[in-house]
Amino acid sequence: MDISTLSQRLSRQIREKRLNRGLTQAALAELAGLPRQKVIAIEQGSLSVAMNAYARALVALDCELAVVPAAMPTLDEIEGLFE
């Protein structure tokens, strides 16, 4: 697994948790003490976002990060690699 795939998976999970809780990006940003633009970057899987921002978003969503063995990327995750 590469860094981009890992970042995309984490960003997708954060977005899903936010939506499941009925929060807007602005509401999550306020809870996390982050600018809305940072939440957008997190949900886009930007590699330039610091771990601190991811941690703030996770805490605001009442979630924690678990380290598990890597799984093979899905077809959806790799479809853009060959374009």
C-alpha positions in Angstrom: 0.0 0.0 0.0 1.2 3.5 -0.7 0.8 6.7 1.2 -1.8 8.1 -1.1 -4.0 5.0 -0.7 -3.7 5.2 3.1 -4.5 8.9 3.1 -7.6 8.3 0.9 -8.9 5.6 3.1 -8.5 7.7 6.2 -10.1 10.7 4.6 -13.0 8.6 3.3 -13.6 7.2 6.8 -13.5 10.7 8.4 -16.0 12.0 5.9 -18.3 9.0 6.4 -18.2 9.5 10.2 -19.0 13.2 9.8 -21.9 12.5 7.5 -23.2 9.7 9.8 -23.3 12.2 12.7 -25.2 14.7 10.6 -22.4 17.3 10.7 -21.4 19.8 8.0 -17.8 20.4 7.3 -18.2 23.8 9.0 -19.6 22.1 12.1 -16.8 19.6 12.3 -14.3 22.4 11.8 -15.7 24.3 14.7 -15.7 21.2 17.0 -12.2 20.3 16.0 -10.9 23.9 16.2 -9.8 23.9 12.6 -10.5 26.1 9.6 -13.2 24.6 7.3 -10.6 24.6 4.5 -8.5 22.2 6.6 -11.5 19.8 7.0 -11.9 20.0 3.2 -8.2 19.1 2.7 -8.6 16.2 5.2 -11.6 14.8 3.4 -9.7 15.1 0.1 -6.9 13.1 1.5 -4.3 15.8 1.0 -0.8 14.6 1.9 0.1 18.1 3.1 -2.3 18.0 6.1 -0.4 17.5 9.4 -1.2 14.5 11.7 -2.4 17.0 14.3 -5.3 18.1 12.1 -6.3 14.5 11.5 -6.1 13.9 15.2 -8.3 16.9 16.0 -10.9 15.8 13.5 -11.0 12.3 14.9 -11.3 13.5 18.5 -14.2 15.9 17.4 -15.9 12.8 15.9 -15.3 10.8 19.1 -13.2 8.4 17.1 -9.7 6.9 17.5 -7.1 5.7 15.1 -6.5 2.0 15.0 -3.4 0.4 13.3 -4.3 -2.8 11.4 -2.4 -4.8 8.8 -2.7 -3.3 5.3 -5.3 -4.6 2.9 -4.9 -4.7 -0.8 -6.2 -1.5 -2.5 -9.7 -1.9 -4.1 -10.3 -1.4 -7.8 -11.9 2.0 -7.0 -8.7 3.1 -5.2 -6.4 2.2 -8.0 -8.6 3.1 -11.1 -6.9 6.5 -11.5 -3.4 5.1 -11.6 -3.5 3.9 -15.2 -5.1 6.9 -16.8 
